[in-house]
Amino acid sequence: MPYDTTLDEELFSKEFENDEGKIVVSVHSYRKGAKKLQITRAIKDKESNFTFAKMGRLSKDEVEGVLPIIQEALKVM
């Protein structure tokens, strides 16, 4: 059965933003199933628009910014 976006429920979403871009921490439940944490990165292009990017590694600044958000998301899970 193919993925259906209408069955994917976002239960929590919060972002950490710095000069290079932002990291979004969210909790989703597909078909009312298990709640799962998702972490995505968006970087700023030359016009300051956000573009999806590979998550990759986190700097210390990013970890310190995202960690409290992850702990907040855990309360929703």
Secondary structure, DSSP 8 states (H G I E B T S, - for coil): ----GGGEEEEEEEEEE-SSEEEEEEEEEETT--EEEEEEEEEE-TTS-EEEE------HHHHHHHHHHHHHHHTT-
